[in-house]
Amino acid sequence: MAGHDTDIAILGGGLAGGLVALALAARRPDLRILLVEQGDRLGGHHLWSFFLTDIPPSARWLLKPLVVGKWGSHSVRFSGNRRHLGSPYRSISSARFDAALREALPAGSILTGAAVSAFDRRGFTLADGRQFRAGAVIDARGAAAFPGLRGGWQKFLGRMVRTATPHGLTAPIIMDGNRAQHDGFRFVYVLPFSHDTVFIEDTYYSDTPDIDAPALRERINAYAKSRSWTIAEVLDEEQGVLPVVAEGEPEALIGGMHGVARIGVAAGLFHPLTGYSLPTAVRVAAMIADMSDLSGEAIAGAVENYAREHWRNGGFYRMLARMLFGAALPEKRYRVFARFYRLGDGLVERFYAGQSTWRDRVRLLVGRPPVPLLAAVACLLGRGRALADLGAPGRLSHDTTIPAFAGETEDA
Ligand SMILES: Cc1cc2nc3c(=O)[nH]c(=O)nc-3n(C[C@H](O)[C@H](O)[C@H](O)COP(=O)(O)OP(=O)(O)OC[C@H]3O[C@@H](n4cnc5c(N)ncnc54)[C@H](O)[C@@H]3O)c2cc1C
């Protein structure tokens, strides 16, 4: 890879790009990596969480230095069902992500405040005109839109708050659905970080991507009040709009990775029903770091195959999303989740990891259906209610199309 400014350029220092950089720094210290991020810190402004069982044991080392919250179990609540589940739960903050990357990567491997304006398989150009030649280029710029997909949204606003007195919660509540329902299925997600620090997130499975932030803040206040917690201080706030994919054509996301691998949510590498991408991002990072041929073509080919396989495996979850968004009336969507959480621990774990077995799938579909049967059948046959097209939620700003790198090199 002589004659290049770097061996591997990773464009976008968010979750997927940062994890690949971390994995390569650990597994391939012989390579020069350049992680290029338009923002001033890596990872943006997020709290990412996951079930430990979502991550294959062989890849857990990658997340170890990033974890800021660690719990041995969690619970869910629906009217008539309060359930404790034994799966460990973890959280990563973007501040820790940024610090860990700066610690692990050699000096000169991170460029922040650097917006990429053009790239191709030979290199990239920054908005300030600087050009870099690379042995391989990976596009990890996140998603501005999800062309070709249809479905709905999981949207949320979360606040990290300090309570005036100890809140008494010791384990996360992943879904508190025992709440007034608005805008589709509403639940509250609660993570206790210390005796007086708790993250409270108001979440919706909705037909629209709009977030009414003042209303959600009010509902978070009301939730705290209902638990007799007095909010002494709001320490942080985040919001997000994630796609829930019911159907579509993945070609615009997956196809055409000619020499430049696209990774992260922009390549459809997320769970169709939760929009969560962390488990897949870890698997892809570990896969790339273990490849012997790290040419741009080889990485792009491997990632494209992985993304196609991921799309195929997601068919069952997309069918459930069709039933959720197409057959269940928005105000009755909670029933689907309430029923789901009556099923076995192992099934629930495999579901979130996107690894449901055939037995799990049958178990999820048999029994008294939580949505009207005729509507469900109509949805499965593609005759259900029209679903919202997944366009670009306002939060995401950059364009997915980008001109080619204008560098002078053309390696045959
Ligand atoms: C608030 C929030 C919370 C979430 N929580 C979870 C969770 O708990 N668990 C989970 O699994 N998933 C979660 N998700 C969903 C998903 O995992 C995240 O959105 C994840 O960050 C997506 O990773 P990514 O690398 O594809 O994109 P991003 O993390 O968005 O990274 C893309 C990066 O590229 C940079 N970039 C874009 N354009 C350019 C350019 N031209 N030049 C240079 N840099 C550029 C961006 O600034 C950004 O840093 C959450 C999403 C949000 C919004």
The ligand as an SDF file (V2000), in Angstrom:
LIG
                    3D

 53 58  0  0  0  0  0  0  0  0999 V2000
  -30.1420    8.9430   20.1820 C   0  0  0  0  0  0  0  0  0  0  0  0
  -29.9470    7.5610   19.6230 C   0  0  0  0  0  0  0  0  0  0  0  0
  -29.8110    6.4890   20.4790 C   0  0  0  0  0  0  0  0  0  0  0  0
  -29.6280    5.1950   19.9580 C   0  0  0  0  0  0  0  0  0  0  0  0
  -29.5170    4.1600   20.8270 N   0  0  0  0  0  0  0  0  0  0  0  0
  -29.2140    2.9390   20.3510 C   0  0  0  0  0  0  0  0  0  0  0  0
  -28.9790    1.8740   21.2490 C   0  0  0  0  0  0  0  0  0  0  0  0
  -29.1390    2.0400   22.4650 O   0  0  0  0  0  0  0  0  0  0  0  0
  -28.5850    0.6730   20.7460 N   0  0  0  0  0  0  0  0  0  0  0  0
  -28.4320    0.4720   19.4050 C   0  0  0  0  0  0  0  0  0  0  0  0
  -28.0340   -0.6230   18.9880 O   0  0  0  0  0  0  0  0  0  0  0  0
  -28.7440    1.4440   18.5370 N   0  0  0  0  0  0  0  0  0  0  0  0
  -29.1040    2.6770   18.9630 C   0  0  0  0  0  0  0  0  0  0  0  0
  -29.3590    3.6840   18.0810 N   0  0  0  0  0  0  0  0  0  0  0  0
  -29.4510    3.3650   16.6400 C   0  0  0  0  0  0  0  0  0  0  0  0
  -28.1040    3.2370   15.9140 C   0  0  0  0  0  0  0  0  0  0  0  0
  -27.3410    2.1990   16.4740 O   0  0  0  0  0  0  0  0  0  0  0  0
  -27.3130    4.5150   15.9740 C   0  0  0  0  0  0  0  0  0  0  0  0
  -27.9850    5.4820   15.2130 O   0  0  0  0  0  0  0  0  0  0  0  0
  -25.8510    4.4000   15.4720 C   0  0  0  0  0  0  0  0  0  0  0  0
  -25.1460    5.5080   15.9040 O   0  0  0  0  0  0  0  0  0  0  0  0
  -25.7490    4.2570   13.9640 C   0  0  0  0  0  0  0  0  0  0  0  0
  -24.4020    4.0240   13.6420 O   0  0  0  0  0  0  0  0  0  0  0  0
  -23.7350    4.4840   12.2670 P   0  0  0  0  0  0  0  0  0  0  0  0
  -22.2780    4.3350   12.4580 O   0  0  0  0  0  0  0  0  0  0  0  0
  -24.3870    3.8190   11.1410 O   0  0  0  0  0  0  0  0  0  0  0  0
  -24.0880    6.0400   12.1510 O   0  0  0  0  0  0  0  0  0  0  0  0
  -23.6120    7.2140   13.0880 P   0  0  0  0  0  0  0  0  0  0  0  0
  -23.3160    6.7180   14.4520 O   0  0  0  0  0  0  0  0  0  0  0  0
  -24.6430    8.2830   12.9220 O   0  0  0  0  0  0  0  0  0  0  0  0
  -22.2280    7.6770   12.4570 O   0  0  0  0  0  0  0  0  0  0  0  0
  -22.0870    8.3730   11.2590 C   0  0  0  0  0  0  0  0  0  0  0  0
  -20.9590    9.3870   11.4750 C   0  0  0  0  0  0  0  0  0  0  0  0
  -20.5320    9.8920   10.2260 O   0  0  0  0  0  0  0  0  0  0  0  0
  -20.3040   11.2830   10.3730 C   0  0  0  0  0  0  0  0  0  0  0  0
  -20.4210   11.8910    9.0370 N   0  0  0  0  0  0  0  0  0  0  0  0
  -21.5150   11.9930    8.2500 C   0  0  0  0  0  0  0  0  0  0  0  0
  -21.2290   12.6040    7.0890 N   0  0  0  0  0  0  0  0  0  0  0  0
  -19.8990   12.8740    7.1330 C   0  0  0  0  0  0  0  0  0  0  0  0
  -18.9990   13.5140    6.2260 C   0  0  0  0  0  0  0  0  0  0  0  0
  -19.4160   13.9640    5.0160 N   0  0  0  0  0  0  0  0  0  0  0  0
  -17.7110   13.6540    6.5930 N   0  0  0  0  0  0  0  0  0  0  0  0
  -17.2570   13.1910    7.8080 C   0  0  0  0  0  0  0  0  0  0  0  0
  -18.0760   12.5950    8.7060 N   0  0  0  0  0  0  0  0  0  0  0  0
  -19.3700   12.4340    8.3650 C   0  0  0  0  0  0  0  0  0  0  0  0
  -21.4030   11.7370   11.3200 C   0  0  0  0  0  0  0  0  0  0  0  0
  -21.0940   12.9770   11.9170 O   0  0  0  0  0  0  0  0  0  0  0  0
  -21.4260   10.5710   12.3090 C   0  0  0  0  0  0  0  0  0  0  0  0
  -20.5290   10.7650   13.3890 O   0  0  0  0  0  0  0  0  0  0  0  0
  -29.5640    4.9800   18.5610 C   0  0  0  0  0  0  0  0  0  0  0  0
  -29.7270    6.0830   17.7100 C   0  0  0  0  0  0  0  0  0  0  0  0
  -29.9230    7.3440   18.2350 C   0  0  0  0  0  0  0  0  0  0  0  0
  -30.1080    8.4940   17.2770 C   0  0  0  0  0  0  0  0  0  0  0  0
  1  2  1  0
  2  3  1  0
  2 52  2  0
  3  4  2  0
  4  5  1  0
  4 50  1  0
  5  6  2  0
  6  7  1  0
  6 13  1  0
  7  8  2  0
  7  9  1  0
  9 10  1  0
 10 11  2  0
 10 12  1  0
 12 13  2  0
 13 14  1  0
 14 15  1  0
 14 50  1  0
 15 16  1  0
 16 17  1  0
 16 18  1  0
 18 19  1  0
 18 20  1  0
 20 21  1  0
 20 22  1  0
 22 23  1  0
 23 24  1  0
 24 25  2  0
 24 26  1  0
 24 27  1  0
 27 28  1  0
 28 29  2  0
 28 30  1  0
 28 31  1  0
 31 32  1  0
 32 33  1  0
 33 34  1  0
 33 48  1  0
 34 35  1  0
 35 36  1  0
 35 46  1  0
 36 37  1  0
 36 45  1  0
 37 38  2  0
 38 39  1  0
 39 40  1  0
 39 45  2  0
 40 41  1  0
 40 42  2  0
 42 43  1  0
 43 44  2  0
 44 45  1  0
 46 47  1  0
 46 48  1  0
 48 49  1  0
 50 51  2  0
 51 52  1  0
 52 53  1  0
M  END
$$$$
